[in-house]
Amino acid sequence: MKTGPPPRGDAAAGAFAIAARLRAGRPTAVRATGTSMQPFVVEGDRLLVEPCPARALRPGDLLAFERAGGLVLHRVLGVDPGGDSVVEKGDNLRAPTRIRGSAVLGRARLAGAALGPWLARLSAAHGRLHALLDRPAILYPSARLALALEAADAALRATLRAARTRSVGVRSPSPAGRGGRAATG
């Protein structure tokens, strides 16, 4: 999911400003755009990005990083021991990618979600499941295990979709504060 800075012409400047705040060690609120992290992070969700080095990330965490002049939020699948690189993937994307540890800006979490802590726990469980699912097939001695993990993933997605549908219109307005937009795909 990308974190989109304000209006079109200011996109690069907005992403630069967000990255500068994070590199200075200041947590920053962003608003999600795009579809790569659906259904767990949807367009308009507010997230708080807290600065942290790549080596501090764990599989399942939401990661904020720089790519092509923008800010992207995806799921951590793995981190090299020294933090030199991170394997990441959007929940709604097929293929993971490896990014440089130096591109990492911080760890993100949903802020002010309508479902609060319950959604955060469900999202973390989904992230850990993705970290398992997206590892090379050689790690699964049994196709049955891989199918069970995929079924659990589908069930988590359906549960969240239903919960979000029931809570439409219940979302509280975003707290005022500095922040930008984050893209998710």
N, C-alpha and C positions, 0 to 999 in steps of 0.2 A: 504494500500500500504506500502510495507516495504521500508525503506531507506537502501539500501545495501551499506555497507562500501566497500572499494576497493577489491582487489582480494580475492579469496577463503580462503586461510589460514589466512588471516588477518581480517576476518569478525568480530570476537569477539573484537579484538583490535580496529578496526575502529568504531564499534558501541560504544565501551567504550569511545573512544576519542571524538566522537560527543556528547555523553551524558555529558561528563565532561565539554566540552565547554559550553553547554547549561546550566548546573547547575552552572557554573561560571558567568552566565548572559551575555554570548556572543552569538549574533545571528550567525547562521551557515547555509550555503548553502548546500543542499543535492540534489541528483538526484534520481528520483523515479524509482522503479523496481516493477514488479508484476502487477496484474490485479484488485485488490479489489476496486480501486477507479475509474475505467474506467466508462464512457468516459471522465470524467472531469479532471482526472490526469492520464496520460498515461506514459508508460515506456519511460524514458529519460527526462521527464519534470524536470525542475530545480525549486526547491522550497526554500524559505527562511524560516527557523524556528526561531522564536523569543521567547526567554524564557518568560513564564508567568505561574502563579500558576493555579491550576485547578479551583479555585473559580472565576477566571477572564474569563473563557471560556463561550460561549453562544451557544445555539443550532444552528447548521449550520456551525460553525467554523471547520476548518481543525485542527486536534489535532495531535501532535507528542508525542509518549509515548514509554516506554521501555516494551518489552515483550520477554521473553526467550533469553536474551542476544542480542536482536536486537532492531532496532528503527522502529516503525510502524506509518504510517500516515492514519488516518481514520476520519470520520465525527463525530462531537459531536451531540448527540441526547438530552442529558440532563445532568445537573450537580446537585448533592446534594447541598443544601444551604450552608453548611460549606465547600464544596469542598472535602469532604472525599472520594467521588467516582464519576465517570463519566460514563455515558452510551454512548458507541460509536459503530459505524458500518461502514464498508466499503460500499461505494455506490453500489458496484456490488456484495455484499454479502446478504444473506437472513436474518440472525439472528444477532441482536445486542448483545453486551456483556458489562458487567460492569467491570471497572478497578479501582484500587485504585488511589486516588488523588495523592499519592506520586509517582506514575509511570509517571505522566504527566511531559513532558519536555518543552512543549511550543505550540504555535499556529503557523501553517504553512500557507504560501500563495504562489501562483505561482509567480515565478520571471522570467521576460524576456519572457513570453509566446508570441507566434506570434500574438495572438489576443488581447493581452494587457488588458486594463481595462474592455473591453466588456466581455471577458472570465471570469474575476474575478467576475463581477456582476452576470453573468449567473450562475457561480459555487456557489455563495452565495445564490442565489434564489433557486437553486437545493438543497442546503444543508438545507435551511429552510423547503422546501417541504418534504425532507426526515425526518426531525425532526417531522413533522406532521404525515407522513405516517407510521412511525415506532412506534408510540405510541400504547398502548393497544386499541383494538377495542372498549372497553367500552366508550372511549372518542368520538366515532362517533355515534351519535344518528341515523344516516341514512347511509345505505349502499350506497346510491346515492352519498353522499359526498365523501366517501372513493374511489368510482370508479372515480369520477371527479378528485380527487387528483392523482390517479394513471395515468389517461389519461394525466394530465398536466406534470407529471414526464416523461412519454414516449415522449411527444412532446419536452420537454427540451433536452432529450437525443438525439433525432433525429436532432434537430437544431444544437447541438454542434457537432455531428458526421459529419454533412454536412459542417459545418464551418471548422472543422479540415481537412476534405478531400480537400476543396478548398485551404487551406493554406499550404498544403504539399510542402515542398521545400522553403517556405517563411521564415521559422524559422531562426532567427539569431543565430550565434554561442553563446554559453554560455560565460558570462563574466568570466575572470580568477579570481580565488580566492580559498580560502580554502573551503573544503566541502567534503562530503562523498556521499554515496548512501542511499536511503531510500526505503524500500520495502512497497508494498501496498497490500499484501495479503499473 
